[in-house]
Amino acid sequence: MPSVDAVLIAGPTASGKSALALALAEQLGGVVINADSMQVYGDLRIITARPTPGEEARVPHRLYGHVDAAVNYSVGHYVADVRAVLAEATARRWVPIVCGGTGLYFKALTQGLSRVPPVPDAVRAAVRADLDRLGPEGLHAVLAERDPAAAARLAPRDRLRVARALEVLTATGRPLAAWQAESEPAVLAGARVVPVFLAPDRADLYARINARFVRMIEAGALDEVRVLGARGLDPLLPAMRAHGVPGLLQYLAGTASLEQAITKGQADTRHYAKRQHTWFRHQLPDWPWVTPARALDDVLARVGALAAS
């Protein structure tokens, strides 16, 4: 087995991460471990571009589609799940190949996780009810009274982060920032890892995103979203906000055309890809950026160098 504890493959959506992970797993004897916060949901295979059943049959895959859409799956849940998979990989002598575009997952694995306790469902429901009643700016005003420092850091219309800050404060009596300052040790602390960020040409990436969204529709994404929408879940749940889902739900509700829904899904995904570039550049600046065409040779060379050292 190569002398490497894990290969970490990040990059914007539609950059070829899954194909690279599959190729590496086949060559290194590895297991592909999901690091995409939307691909964890079992309800959304097509619209989140999860690996196909055929791809999953070629090498072991873990943490794909193992969470119900009704669950607000957190970074803490993810880290706990990864610990179990890494133990399995060690027992089976698999090389862990962590693949995805969720930067917070990679940061938690390599730098640690804050000790924010789980928020009880009753508290979350009460804060969400206040959000519906007061609106995001009204909820921000409530936060400003109870935690002025947190409110100063958050935009008044940032409904999700404002709600999160109030949920934690209400549930624990402590500000979110206080919990975040107390980090748990990183899962991969001291590990021999080979990280890579796939950096395709921006115009090519956007063209791939647009074309892939059309293929998703042709492959049955609309039916997938129809089934999800029929469940009547909280629209603020992560699965309900997956790129493409809100627009397709609008189409199914008769408030948008299919063309408008597709255009919205493509635009939201392109904007997300831009944010991924920015986030990784600032949050994980030491990761090598490599074009998809060079990535396989680059990673294999660095794995070999580690084995020889």
C-alpha positions as CSV (number, residue, x, y, z in Angstrom):
1,M,0.0,0.0,0.0
2,P,1.2,3.5,-0.7
3,S,2.7,5.3,2.3
4,V,-0.1,7.9,2.4
5,D,-2.9,8.2,5.0
6,A,-5.4,10.0,2.7
7,V,-5.8,11.7,-0.6
8,L,-8.0,14.8,-0.5
9,I,-9.6,15.9,-3.7
10,A,-11.5,19.2,-3.7
11,G,-12.6,21.6,-6.4
12,P,-15.6,23.4,-7.8
13,T,-18.7,21.5,-8.8
14,A,-18.4,19.8,-12.2
15,S,-14.6,20.0,-12.2
16,G,-14.1,16.2,-12.6
17,K,-13.4,15.3,-8.9
18,S,-15.4,12.1,-9.0
19,A,-13.7,10.8,-12.1
20,L,-10.3,11.6,-10.5
21,A,-11.2,9.8,-7.3
22,L,-12.4,6.8,-9.2
23,A,-9.2,6.5,-11.2
24,L,-7.1,7.0,-8.1
25,A,-9.1,4.4,-6.1
26,E,-8.6,1.9,-8.9
27,Q,-4.8,2.5,-9.1
28,L,-4.1,2.8,-5.3
29,G,-6.6,0.3,-3.9
30,G,-8.7,2.9,-2.3
31,V,-12.2,3.8,-1.0
32,V,-13.9,7.0,-2.2
33,I,-15.3,8.9,0.7
34,N,-17.8,11.7,0.0
35,A,-17.0,15.3,1.1
36,D,-20.0,16.9,-0.6
37,S,-22.7,18.2,1.8
38,M,-25.5,17.6,-0.7
39,Q,-24.4,14.1,-2.0
40,V,-25.0,12.7,1.5
41,Y,-28.8,12.8,0.9
42,G,-30.4,9.7,-0.4
43,D,-33.3,11.6,-1.9
44,L,-31.0,13.4,-4.4
45,R,-28.8,11.3,-6.6
46,I,-29.4,12.9,-9.9
47,I,-29.6,16.6,-9.0
48,T,-26.5,16.4,-6.9
49,A,-24.5,14.5,-9.5
50,R,-23.7,11.6,-7.1
51,P,-21.6,8.7,-8.6
52,T,-23.7,6.3,-10.6
53,P,-24.4,2.8,-9.4
54,G,-22.0,1.5,-12.0
55,E,-19.2,3.8,-10.7
56,E,-20.0,2.8,-7.1
57,A,-19.7,-0.9,-8.2
58,R,-16.1,-0.4,-9.5
59,V,-14.5,0.6,-6.2
60,P,-15.9,1.0,-2.6
61,H,-17.8,4.3,-2.0
62,R,-18.8,5.6,1.5
63,L,-21.0,8.4,2.8
64,Y,-23.0,8.8,-0.4
65,G,-26.8,8.9,0.0
66,H,-26.8,7.7,3.6
67,V,-28.8,10.6,5.1
68,D,-32.6,11.3,4.8
69,A,-33.6,14.7,3.4
70,A,-35.5,15.5,6.6
71,V,-32.2,15.5,8.6
72,N,-30.2,18.7,9.1
73,Y,-26.9,17.0,8.6
74,S,-24.1,18.9,10.3
75,V,-20.3,19.1,10.0
76,G,-20.1,17.3,13.3
77,H,-22.2,14.4,12.0
78,Y,-19.9,14.3,9.0
79,V,-16.7,14.1,11.0
80,A,-18.1,11.3,13.2
81,D,-19.1,9.4,10.1
82,V,-15.7,9.9,8.5
83,R,-13.9,8.6,11.7
84,A,-15.8,5.3,11.3
85,V,-15.0,5.0,7.6
86,L,-11.3,5.7,8.2
87,A,-11.3,2.9,10.8
88,E,-12.8,0.6,8.2
89,A,-10.3,1.7,5.6
90,T,-7.4,0.9,8.0
91,A,-8.8,-2.5,8.8
92,R,-9.3,-3.3,5.1
93,R,-6.0,-1.7,4.0
94,W,-7.8,0.8,1.7
95,V,-6.3,4.2,0.8
96,P,-8.9,6.8,1.8
97,I,-9.7,9.1,-1.1
98,V,-11.9,12.0,0.2
99,C,-13.6,13.7,-2.6
100,G,-16.0,16.7,-2.7
101,G,-16.5,20.4,-2.8
102,T,-17.6,21.3,0.7
103,G,-14.8,23.2,2.1
104,L,-16.0,23.1,5.7
105,Y,-15.7,19.3,5.6
106,F,-12.1,19.4,4.5
107,K,-11.3,22.1,7.0
108,A,-12.8,20.1,9.9
109,L,-10.9,17.0,8.8
110,T,-7.5,18.8,8.6
111,Q,-7.9,21.6,11.2
112,G,-10.5,20.5,13.7
113,L,-14.1,21.1,14.6
114,S,-15.7,23.5,17.0
115,R,-17.5,22.0,19.9
116,V,-21.0,23.4,19.2
117,P,-23.6,21.1,20.9
118,P,-26.5,19.8,18.9
119,V,-29.5,22.2,18.9
120,P,-32.7,20.5,20.2
121,D,-35.5,20.2,17.5
122,A,-37.9,22.3,19.7
123,V,-35.4,25.2,19.8
124,R,-34.8,25.1,16.1
125,A,-38.5,25.0,15.4
126,A,-39.1,28.0,17.7
127,V,-36.4,30.1,16.0
128,R,-37.6,29.2,12.6
129,A,-41.2,30.2,13.6
130,D,-39.8,33.5,14.7
131,L,-38.0,33.8,11.4
132,D,-41.3,33.3,9.5
133,R,-43.1,35.8,11.7
134,L,-40.4,38.5,11.9
135,G,-38.5,38.0,8.6
136,P,-34.7,37.9,8.4
137,E,-34.2,41.5,9.4
138,G,-36.5,41.3,12.4
139,L,-34.7,38.1,13.6
140,H,-31.4,40.0,13.1
141,A,-32.7,42.7,15.4
142,V,-33.5,40.0,18.0
143,L,-30.0,38.7,17.7
144,A,-28.6,42.2,18.0
145,E,-30.2,42.6,21.4
146,R,-29.0,39.2,22.7
147,D,-25.6,38.9,21.0
148,P,-24.5,42.2,19.5
149,A,-21.1,40.9,18.5
150,A,-22.7,38.1,16.4
151,A,-25.2,40.5,14.9
152,A,-22.4,42.9,13.9
153,R,-20.7,40.1,11.9
154,L,-23.8,38.9,10.0
155,A,-25.7,40.7,7.3
156,P,-29.3,41.4,8.4
157,R,-30.7,39.3,5.5
158,D,-28.5,36.3,6.1
159,R,-31.4,34.3,7.4
160,L,-29.6,31.0,7.8
161,R,-26.6,32.3,9.8
162,V,-28.7,34.6,11.9
163,A,-31.1,31.7,12.7
164,R,-28.1,29.5,13.5
165,A,-26.6,32.0,15.9
166,L,-29.9,32.4,17.7
167,E,-30.5,28.7,17.9
168,V,-27.1,28.0,19.5
169,L,-27.5,31.0,21.9
170,T,-31.0,29.9,22.9
171,A,-30.0,26.2,23.4
172,T,-26.8,26.7,25.2
173,G,-26.8,30.1,26.8
174,R,-23.4,30.8,25.1
175,P,-22.7,32.7,21.8
176,L,-21.8,30.6,18.8
177,A,-18.4,32.3,18.6
178,A,-17.5,31.0,22.1
179,W,-18.2,27.5,21.0
180,Q,-16.3,27.9,17.8
181,A,-13.2,29.0,19.7
182,E,-13.0,25.6,21.4
183,S,-12.0,23.2,18.6
184,E,-11.7,19.5,18.7
185,P,-8.6,17.8,17.4
186,A,-8.6,17.3,13.6
187,V,-9.4,13.7,12.4
188,L,-6.3,13.9,10.1
189,A,-4.0,15.8,12.5
190,G,-0.5,14.6,11.8
191,A,-1.6,12.4,8.9
192,R,0.4,12.0,5.7
193,V,-2.1,13.5,3.2
194,V,-1.9,14.5,-0.4
195,P,-4.4,17.4,-1.1
196,V,-5.4,18.8,-4.4
197,F,-7.8,21.4,-5.6
198,L,-9.0,20.9,-9.2
199,A,-8.8,24.3,-11.1
200,P,-10.3,24.0,-14.6
201,D,-10.5,27.0,-17.0
202,R,-13.4,29.1,-15.7
203,A,-15.2,29.4,-19.1
204,D,-14.9,25.6,-19.7
205,L,-16.2,25.0,-16.2
206,Y,-19.3,27.1,-16.6
207,A,-20.0,25.5,-19.9
208,R,-19.8,22.1,-18.2
209,I,-22.1,23.2,-15.5
210,N,-24.7,24.4,-17.9
211,A,-24.6,21.2,-20.0
212,R,-24.6,18.9,-17.0
213,F,-27.8,20.6,-15.6
214,V,-29.6,19.9,-18.9
215,R,-28.4,16.2,-18.7
216,M,-29.7,16.0,-15.2
217,I,-33.2,17.1,-16.4
218,E,-33.0,14.5,-19.2
219,A,-31.9,11.8,-16.6
220,G,-34.9,12.3,-14.4
221,A,-34.0,15.1,-12.0
222,L,-37.5,16.6,-12.2
223,D,-39.1,13.5,-11.0
224,E,-36.6,13.3,-8.2
225,V,-37.4,16.8,-7.1
226,R,-41.2,16.1,-7.4
227,V,-40.9,13.2,-5.0
228,L,-38.9,15.4,-2.6
229,G,-41.3,18.2,-2.8
230,A,-44.2,15.9,-2.0
231,R,-42.7,15.2,1.4
232,G,-43.6,18.7,2.6
233,L,-40.3,19.3,4.3
234,D,-39.1,22.5,5.9
235,P,-37.8,24.6,2.9
236,L,-34.8,25.7,5.0
237,L,-33.5,22.1,5.3
238,P,-30.2,21.7,3.4
239,A,-31.6,19.1,0.9
240,M,-34.4,21.5,0.0
241,R,-31.8,24.2,-1.0
242,A,-29.6,21.9,-3.2
243,H,-28.7,23.7,-6.4
244,G,-31.5,23.2,-8.9
245,V,-34.1,22.1,-6.3
246,P,-35.7,25.5,-5.5
247,G,-36.1,26.4,-9.2
248,L,-37.6,23.0,-10.1
249,L,-40.0,23.2,-7.2
250,Q,-41.1,26.6,-8.5
251,Y,-41.8,25.0,-11.9
252,L,-43.7,22.2,-10.3
253,A,-45.8,24.7,-8.3
254,G,-46.6,26.5,-11.6
255,T,-44.8,29.8,-10.6
256,A,-42.0,29.4,-13.2
257,S,-41.4,27.8,-16.6
258,L,-39.1,24.9,-17.0
259,E,-36.8,27.1,-19.0
260,Q,-36.7,29.6,-16.1
261,A,-36.1,26.7,-13.6
262,I,-33.2,25.4,-15.7
263,T,-31.7,28.9,-16.1
264,K,-31.9,29.4,-12.3
265,G,-30.3,26.1,-11.5
266,Q,-27.5,26.7,-13.9
267,A,-26.9,30.2,-12.6
268,D,-27.0,29.1,-8.9
269,T,-24.5,26.4,-9.6
270,R,-22.1,28.7,-11.5
271,H,-22.3,31.2,-8.6
272,Y,-21.6,28.4,-6.2
273,A,-18.5,27.3,-8.2
274,K,-17.2,30.9,-8.0
275,R,-17.7,30.9,-4.2
276,Q,-15.9,27.6,-3.9
277,H,-12.8,29.0,-5.7
278,T,-12.8,32.0,-3.3
279,W,-13.4,30.0,-0.2
280,F,-10.5,27.5,-0.8
281,R,-8.2,30.3,-1.9
282,H,-8.6,32.0,1.5
283,Q,-9.4,29.2,3.9
284,L,-7.0,26.5,2.7
285,P,-4.3,28.5,0.9
286,D,-1.6,25.8,1.0
287,W,-3.5,23.3,-1.2
288,P,-2.0,22.9,-4.6
289,W,-4.2,24.0,-7.5
290,V,-3.9,21.7,-10.5
291,T,-5.8,21.5,-13.8
292,P,-8.0,18.4,-14.2
293,A,-5.8,17.2,-17.1
294,R,-2.7,17.1,-14.9
295,A,-4.3,16.0,-11.6
296,L,-4.0,12.2,-11.9
297,D,-0.2,12.4,-12.7
298,D,0.3,15.1,-10.1
299,V,-1.4,13.2,-7.3
300,L,0.3,9.9,-8.1
301,A,3.7,11.6,-8.2
302,R,3.2,13.1,-4.8
303,V,1.9,9.8,-3.4
304,G,5.0,8.1,-4.8
305,A,7.2,10.8,-3.2
306,L,5.7,10.2,0.2
307,A,6.1,6.4,-0.1
308,A,9.8,7.0,-1.0
309,S,10.5,9.4,1.9
